[in-house]
Amino acid sequence: MKSIDTPIPLYYKLKQEIIRMIEDEEVNADELIPSERDMMEKYDISRTTVRKAIDVLVNEGYLYKIHGKGTYVKGKKFAQGLLKLTSCTEMLRSKGFDPISKVLKYDVFTPSKRIIHHMNLDNKDKVFYTERVNLIEGTPINYTKSYIPYKYVPSIENFNFNNNSIYKTLSQVYKIEIIGTNRTVEAVLPSEELAKALDISLNLPLLKFNGWVYGKHDNDKILVEYFKTYYRSDRSKFYMDFVE
């Protein structure tokens, strides 16, 4: 980073430089970043500027502090393919992680008109609803609200989905074959409820996915699930593979 006269605040330029160092793996997870004094001397900036950049990165989830020792890089992000149909739990296990999936809420009820519209249901149709959070090494990485048409999955509320894949149950018990999905993604800020569940500040952006999962049931194409998943931006990244 060069010291040049631009309208961009110095703390912001330093913040972007530290992010670059993390992404280029010049500093790795749980390693110390350069000291305040080192950055002051290298970039010819004040201690106040350095501290502001660090504080912002701590709030955004890139760094953490240990009193009396210094500032460290938080754990690396996990990568997930956008074109794959595996569940988050299965994907994480395939990459060598040992994820924990916790069901926070579940119920069977007639959903709101908005959800009925999203899922093209009849007004009297019920859904199996769950709220769950996935964790890696005790750290929450995403939070999901899921709606499944109950008419295809009677008594599904009797299954325990803590650390178990809903999609596997759909396949093995209800003979529903997952065949495709449509998803949208946008950046949002967390509500107080989400910030608490994901153990983050209200300033950390989330990646929100709205998804429609389709399957085959008795040779008919059906909507299997509508979901909303919120990923921590400091713990997640996504990729797409295109092969000719």
QUITAQUI-V898820 format. One record per residue. N is the residue number from 0. SS is DSSP state (h for helix, s for strand, l for the rest). PSI is psi in whole degrees, -180 to 180 (NA if undefined). OMEGA is omega in degrees with one decimal (none if undefined). Layout:
# QUITAQUI-V898820
N_SS_PSI_OMEGA + N_SS_PSI_OMEGA
This chain:
# QUITAQUI-V898820
0_l_125_179.8 + 1_l_149_177.8 + 2_l_103_-179.0 + 3_l_159_-176.3 + 4_l_100_177.9 + 5_l_163_177.8 + 6_l_-6_179.9 + 7_l_127_-179.8 + 8_l_144_-178.0 + 9_h_-39_-179.0 + 10_h_-35_-179.2 + 11_h_-39_177.4 + 12_h_-41_177.7 + 13_h_-41_177.3 + 14_h_-49_-179.9 + 15_h_-34_178.2 + 16_h_-41_178.9 + 17_h_-40_176.3 + 18_h_-42_178.1 + 19_h_-43_179.3 + 20_h_-39_179.8 + 21_h_-46_-177.2 + 22_h_-32_177.6 + 23_l_3_177.5 + 24_l_33_170.4 + 25_l_-28_168.7 + 26_l_137_-174.7 + 27_l_175_-178.8 + 28_l_134_177.1 + 29_l_17_172.4 + 30_l_152_176.8 + 31_s_139_167.7 + 32_l_167_177.5 + 33_l_149_-178.3 + 34_l_163_177.5 + 35_h_-45_-178.3 + 36_h_-43_179.8 + 37_h_-43_-179.4 + 38_h_-35_176.4 + 39_h_-45_-177.7 + 40_h_-41_-176.5 + 41_h_-42_-173.8 + 42_h_2_178.6 + 43_l_55_-179.9 + 44_l_167_-175.7 + 45_l_162_176.6 + 46_h_-36_178.9 + 47_h_-42_179.2 + 48_h_-44_179.9 + 49_h_-46_-177.0 + 50_h_-36_179.1 + 51_h_-43_178.8 + 52_h_-43_-179.8 + 53_h_-44_-179.7 + 54_h_-40_178.5 + 55_h_-43_-178.8 + 56_h_-31_173.8 + 57_h_-46_179.8 + 58_h_-31_-179.1 + 59_l_-3_173.7 + 60_l_10_178.6 + 61_l_-33_-173.2 + 62_s_163_169.8 + 63_s_154_-176.6 + 64_s_145_169.6 + 65_s_119_-174.5 + 66_l_129_177.6 + 67_l_-5_-178.0 + 68_l_-41_179.5 + 69_s_-163_-176.7 + 70_s_133_-173.1 + 71_s_159_176.3 + 72_s_133_175.8 + 73_l_166_-177.6 + 74_l_155_-177.1 + 75_l_160_175.2 + 76_l_150_171.4 + 77_s_148_-177.0 + 78_s_138_-179.5 + 79_s_134_178.6 + 80_s_133_-179.2 + 81_l_-21_-174.6 + 82_l_1_-177.4 + 83_l_151_-176.4 + 84_l_11_178.6 + 85_l_154_176.1 + 86_l_161_-179.9 + 87_h_-42_-179.6 + 88_h_-46_-180.0 + 89_h_-40_179.6 + 90_h_-45_-178.6 + 91_h_-40_178.3 + 92_h_-36_179.5 + 93_h_-22_179.5 + 94_l_9_175.7 + 95_l_3_177.3 + 96_l_162_175.3 + 97_l_77_-173.7 + 98_l_155_172.6 + 99_s_129_177.7 + 100_s_120_-178.9 + 101_s_126_174.2 + 102_s_118_-178.4 + 103_s_-34_179.0 + 104_s_150_168.3 + 105_s_151_-176.8 + 106_s_164_171.9 + 107_s_123_-176.8 + 108_s_170_172.1 + 109_l_120_-173.5 + 110_l_176_178.3 + 111_l_165_178.4 + 112_h_-34_179.8 + 113_h_-45_179.4 + 114_h_-39_176.0 + 115_h_-42_178.5 + 116_h_-47_-179.2 + 117_h_-33_-173.9 + 118_h_-1_-179.8 + 119_l_47_-179.6 + 120_l_164_169.1 + 121_l_157_-174.7 + 122_l_-27_-177.8 + 123_l_-2_179.5 + 124_l_144_175.9 + 125_l_162_176.9 + 126_s_153_167.5 + 127_s_118_-172.9 + 128_s_135_173.8 + 129_s_150_166.1 + 130_s_127_-177.6 + 131_s_157_179.2 + 132_s_139_175.1 + 133_s_137_-178.7 + 134_s_146_170.7 + 135_s_123_-179.3 + 136_l_39_176.6 + 137_l_-4_-178.7 + 138_s_123_177.1 + 139_s_138_179.0 + 140_s_-29_176.3 + 141_s_163_-176.8 + 142_s_128_-174.0 + 143_s_137_169.1 + 144_s_121_-171.3 + 145_s_140_178.3 + 146_s_122_179.6 + 147_s_129_179.2 + 148_s_122_-172.9 + 149_h_-25_-177.5 + 150_h_-22_178.8 + 151_h_-14_-171.6 + 152_l_55_-178.3 + 153_l_139_178.2 + 154_l_13_-179.6 + 155_h_-22_179.9 + 156_h_-12_179.7 + 157_h_-7_177.8 + 158_l_151_176.4 + 159_l_114_-178.0 + 160_l_12_169.5 + 161_l_116_179.8 + 162_l_15_176.7 + 163_l_144_-176.1 + 164_l_127_174.4 + 165_h_-40_-178.6 + 166_h_-37_178.4 + 167_h_-39_177.4 + 168_h_-41_177.7 + 169_h_-40_-178.1 + 170_h_-50_-171.5 + 171_h_-36_-175.2 + 172_l_-44_-173.5 + 173_l_2_174.8 + 174_l_39_176.8 + 175_l_121_-179.9 + 176_s_120_178.0 + 177_s_128_-175.6 + 178_s_-14_-178.3 + 179_s_170_-180.0 + 180_s_148_168.8 + 181_s_136_-179.0 + 182_s_146_169.0 + 183_s_155_-179.8 + 184_s_142_177.0 + 185_s_157_176.6 + 186_s_132_179.5 + 187_s_162_171.3 + 188_s_149_-175.2 + 189_l_149_166.9 + 190_l_171_177.0 + 191_h_-37_178.8 + 192_h_-47_-179.8 + 193_h_-41_179.6 + 194_h_-41_179.3 + 195_h_-45_-178.1 + 196_h_-35_-177.8 + 197_h_-1_177.4 + 198_l_52_-178.1 + 199_l_169_174.8 + 200_l_163_178.7 + 201_l_-8_-178.5 + 202_l_-9_-176.8 + 203_l_120_179.5 + 204_s_149_174.4 + 205_s_153_170.8 + 206_s_114_-177.2 + 207_s_123_175.3 + 208_s_128_165.0 + 209_s_128_-175.1 + 210_s_146_174.4 + 211_s_118_-177.4 + 212_s_130_-176.8 + 213_s_151_-179.6 + 214_s_180_175.4 + 215_s_131_179.2 + 216_s_117_-174.9 + 217_l_42_178.2 + 218_l_7_176.2 + 219_s_142_174.0 + 220_s_128_-177.0 + 221_s_159_168.7 + 222_s_116_-175.9 + 223_s_-39_-172.7 + 224_s_144_164.9 + 225_s_132_-177.6 + 226_s_158_170.2 + 227_s_118_-180.0 + 228_s_134_-179.5 + 229_s_116_-179.9 + 230_s_137_172.3 + 231_s_127_-178.0 + 232_l_-20_178.8 + 233_l_-3_-178.2 + 234_l_-2_-171.6 + 235_s_145_168.1 + 236_s_158_-172.6 + 237_s_151_-179.0 + 238_s_162_175.3 + 239_l_134_176.3 + 240_l_129_175.1 + 241_l_118_-177.8 + 242_l_126_179.0 + 243_l_NA_none
